[in-house]
Amino acid sequence: MSCGKCNTVISPAKSAVCITCDTSYHPVCTKLKTLTNYKINKDFWNCDLCLSKLKNISTRNKKTDISYVDESDLNYDLDSVKTDFRNVLQKIEALSKKIVTIETSIKFCSDSIDDFSSKLESAVKKISVMENKIEFYEQKCNKLEKEVNFLKGNICNAEQASMINNIEISGVPKTANENVS
């Protein structure tokens, strides 16, 4: 960005911006002289060029009685009006371009949000399916644990039942190659 008066590079943080034409200036290149003065007046500050145009407009508005106006004033006023009209048209064209850019940006953001929403919806559905599967497998696991515990109890009971008919004899010496059947 360059200064509207001296055309040297200017930092946006250290510039004074005209509220009418959006041109940036070094504060020292204007009547402001300091950035502090600009910060105080930034909501209504106009550059010298816009200020002179605004004075011309107000001067034209004051000249309502044609009997006091000579032809040179009318030519000057007509040229001034033409210049002001061209400036307004340029600003309208610039604003139209900005609006198109903003509309494009908004459409991009809207498309991105729509894409994100569809991806989020898909992720929510997948999470729901996974939660259902987890719940199914937890129930299946609990059922299998109960079945394992039941079978362990049956095995223990069967071992106890098979040992009821067994007799254990103690105190009798073993003989090698003895037939015990």
C-alpha positions in Angstrom: 0.0 0.0 0.0 1.3 3.4 -0.8 0.6 6.9 0.5 -1.9 8.9 -1.6 0.3 12.0 -1.4 4.0 10.9 -1.5 3.5 7.5 -3.1 5.9 5.8 -0.7 5.1 2.5 1.0 3.0 2.8 4.1 2.1 0.3 6.8 -1.6 -0.2 7.3 -1.2 0.1 11.1 0.5 3.5 10.6 -1.8 5.0 8.0 -4.6 7.5 8.0 -7.5 6.3 5.8 -10.0 8.8 4.3 -13.6 7.8 5.0 -14.7 9.1 1.7 -12.2 7.7 -0.9 -10.5 4.9 1.3 -7.1 6.3 0.3 -4.3 5.8 2.8 -1.9 8.5 3.8 1.1 9.0 6.1 -0.3 11.2 8.9 2.6 13.6 8.4 1.6 14.0 4.7 -1.8 15.4 5.9 -3.0 18.2 8.2 -3.2 15.5 10.9 0.6 15.4 11.4 0.4 12.5 13.9 -1.1 9.1 14.1 -2.6 10.1 17.5 -4.6 12.9 15.8 -5.9 10.4 13.2 -7.0 7.9 15.9 -9.0 10.7 17.5 -10.6 11.8 14.2 -10.6 8.5 12.2 -14.4 8.1 12.2 -14.9 11.3 10.3 -11.5 12.2 8.8 -11.4 13.2 5.1 -8.3 13.8 3.0 -7.6 17.2 1.6 -8.8 16.3 -1.9 -12.2 14.9 -0.6 -12.5 17.8 1.8 -12.2 20.3 -1.1 -14.7 18.3 -3.1 -17.1 18.4 -0.1 -16.6 22.1 0.2 -17.4 22.6 -3.5 -20.6 20.6 -3.0 -21.7 22.6 0.0 -20.8 25.8 -1.9 -23.0 24.7 -4.8 -25.8 23.9 -2.4 -25.6 27.4 -1.0 -26.0 29.0 -4.4 -29.7 28.5 -4.8 -30.6 31.9 -6.2 -29.6 31.9 -9.9 -29.8 35.8 -10.1 -26.6 36.0 -8.2 -24.7 33.4 -10.2 -22.7 34.3 -13.3 -22.0 32.0 -16.2 -18.5 31.2 -15.2 -19.8 30.0 -11.8 -22.3 27.8 -13.6 -19.6 26.3 -15.8 -17.4 25.7 -12.8 -20.3 24.2 -10.9 -21.3 22.0 -13.9 -17.7 20.8 -14.2 -17.6 20.2 -10.5 -20.9 18.2 -10.6 -19.5 16.1 -13.5 -16.4 15.4 -11.6 -18.4 14.5 -8.5 -20.7 12.3 -10.6 -17.7 10.5 -12.1 -16.2 10.0 -8.7 -19.5 8.6 -7.4 -19.8 6.3 -10.4 -16.2 5.0 -9.8 -17.0 4.4 -6.2 -20.2 2.5 -7.2 -18.2 0.4 -9.7 -15.6 -0.3 -7.0 -18.3 -1.3 -4.5 -19.9 -3.5 -7.2 -16.6 -5.3 -7.6 -16.3 -5.7 -3.9 -19.8 -7.0 -3.6 -19.1 -9.6 -6.3 -16.0 -10.7 -4.4 -17.9 -10.9 -1.2 -20.7 -12.9 -2.9 -18.1 -15.3 -4.2 -16.5 -15.6 -0.8 -19.9 -16.2 0.8 -20.8 -18.9 -1.8 -17.4 -20.6 -1.1 -18.0 -20.5 2.7 -21.6 -21.7 2.2 -20.4 -24.6 0.0 -17.7 -25.4 2.5 -20.2 -25.5 5.4 -22.6 -27.7 3.3 -19.7 -30.1 2.6 -18.7 -30.1 6.3 -22.3 -30.7 7.3 -22.6 -33.7 5.0 -19.3 -35.1 6.3 -20.4 -34.5 9.9 -23.8 -36.2 9.2 -21.9 -39.2 7.7 -19.6 -39.4 10.7 -22.5 -39.3 13.1 -24.2 -42.1 11.3 -21.0 -44.2 11.3 -20.6 -43.5 15.1 -24.2 -44.6 15.7 -23.6 -47.9 13.8 -20.4 -48.5 15.8 -22.2 -47.8 19.1 -24.9 -50.4 18.1 -22.2 -52.9 17.2 -20.4 -52.3 20.5 -23.6 -52.8 22.4 -24.3 -56.0 20.5 -20.8 -57.4 21.2 -21.0 -56.4 24.9 -24.3 -58.3 25.3 -22.7 -61.3 23.4 -19.6 -61.1 25.6 -21.8 -61.1 28.8 -23.8 -64.1 27.5 -20.6 -66.0 26.8 -19.1 -65.2 30.2 -22.3 -66.6 31.8 -22.1 -69.7 29.6 -18.4 -70.2 30.5 -19.2 -69.9 34.3 -22.1 -72.4 33.9 -19.8 -74.9 32.0 -17.1 -74.5 34.7 -19.7 -75.4 37.3 -20.8 -78.4 35.3 -17.2 -79.6 34.9 -16.6 -79.2 38.6 -19.8 -81.1 39.4 -18.9 -83.9 36.9 -15.5 -84.3 38.4 -16.9 -84.5 41.9 -19.5 -87.1 40.7 -16.8 -89.2 39.1 -14.7 -89.1 42.3 -17.6 -90.4 44.4 -17.0 -93.9 43.3 -13.2 -93.7 43.6 -11.6 -95.2 46.7 -8.2 -94.1 47.8 -6.2 -96.6 49.8 -3.3 -95.5 51.7 -0.7 -97.3 53.8 -0.3 -100.3 51.5 3.2 -100.7 50.1 3.6 -100.7 46.3 5.2 -103.6 44.7 6.9 -103.4 41.3 5.1 -105.2 38.5 2.0 -105.7 40.6 -1.4 -106.2 38.8 -3.9 -103.9 40.4 -6.9 -104.6 38.3 
